[in-house]
């Protein structure tokens, strides 16, 4: 991770630039007991999850964030700054 250059390097040597970086260690997400399989419902655990979420956000007119209060507030501010309601 190079904070000055805004780049993360994976163990494979592959590098990814980023605008925002979330480091989440050791947490298992709580999935909804009903509805987690529906289109547009996302659990954020992997890079693939983040890519799928971003694609959905580009097509979304509104967003609901479910998670701990502090986590949710930060996500809502980030989403609002990108135009989501």
C-alpha positions as CSV (number, residue, x, y, z in Angstrom):
1,X,0.0,0.0,0.0
2,X,1.4,3.4,-1.1
3,X,-0.6,6.1,0.6
4,X,1.3,8.9,-1.2
5,X,0.7,7.4,-4.6
6,X,-2.8,6.1,-3.9
7,X,-1.9,2.6,-5.1
8,X,-2.4,-0.9,-3.5
9,X,-0.2,-3.8,-4.6
10,X,-1.6,-7.3,-4.3
11,X,0.5,-10.3,-3.4
12,X,0.5,-11.2,-7.1
13,X,2.2,-7.9,-7.9
14,X,-0.9,-6.5,-9.6
15,X,-1.4,-2.8,-8.7
16,X,-4.7,-0.9,-8.3
17,X,-5.1,2.8,-8.0
18,X,-7.8,4.1,-5.6
19,X,-9.7,7.2,-4.6
20,X,-10.9,5.9,-1.3
21,X,-9.4,2.9,0.6
22,X,-11.2,0.8,3.2
23,X,-9.2,-1.6,5.3
24,X,-11.5,-4.1,6.9
25,X,-9.9,-7.0,8.8
26,X,-11.5,-10.0,10.3
27,X,-15.1,-9.0,10.1
28,X,-17.8,-11.2,8.7
29,X,-20.7,-9.2,7.2
30,X,-24.1,-9.8,8.5
31,X,-26.4,-10.8,5.6
32,X,-30.1,-10.1,5.6
33,X,-32.1,-13.2,6.5
34,X,-34.4,-12.5,3.6
35,X,-33.7,-10.7,0.3
36,X,-30.0,-11.0,0.2
37,X,-30.3,-12.9,-3.1
38,X,-32.3,-10.1,-4.9
39,X,-30.9,-8.0,-7.7
40,X,-29.3,-4.8,-6.3
41,X,-28.7,-6.2,-2.8
42,X,-24.9,-6.3,-2.1
43,X,-22.6,-7.6,0.6
44,X,-19.2,-5.8,0.5
45,X,-16.4,-8.4,1.2
46,X,-14.3,-8.7,-1.9
47,X,-13.0,-6.6,-4.8
48,X,-15.5,-8.3,-7.0
49,X,-18.3,-7.3,-4.6
50,X,-17.1,-3.7,-4.8
51,X,-17.0,-3.8,-8.6
52,X,-20.6,-5.2,-8.7
53,X,-21.7,-2.6,-6.2
54,X,-20.2,0.3,-8.2
55,X,-21.9,-1.0,-11.3
56,X,-25.3,-1.0,-9.5
57,X,-24.7,2.4,-8.1
58,X,-24.2,3.8,-11.6
59,X,-27.7,2.6,-12.5
60,X,-29.4,3.3,-9.1
61,X,-31.7,6.3,-8.4
62,X,-31.6,5.7,-4.6
63,X,-29.5,3.7,-2.1
64,X,-30.1,2.1,1.3
65,X,-27.1,1.3,3.5
66,X,-27.4,-1.3,6.2
67,X,-24.6,-1.6,8.7
68,X,-23.2,-0.3,12.0
69,X,-24.1,3.4,12.6
70,X,-20.6,4.8,12.1
71,X,-19.9,2.7,9.0
72,X,-23.3,3.6,7.6
73,X,-22.8,7.3,8.1
74,X,-19.5,7.3,6.3
75,X,-20.9,5.3,3.4
76,X,-23.9,7.5,3.1
77,X,-21.7,10.6,2.9
78,X,-19.5,8.9,0.3
79,X,-22.6,7.8,-1.8
80,X,-24.2,11.3,-1.5
81,X,-21.0,12.9,-2.8
82,X,-21.2,10.7,-5.9
83,X,-24.8,11.8,-6.5
84,X,-26.7,8.9,-4.9
85,X,-29.8,9.6,-2.7
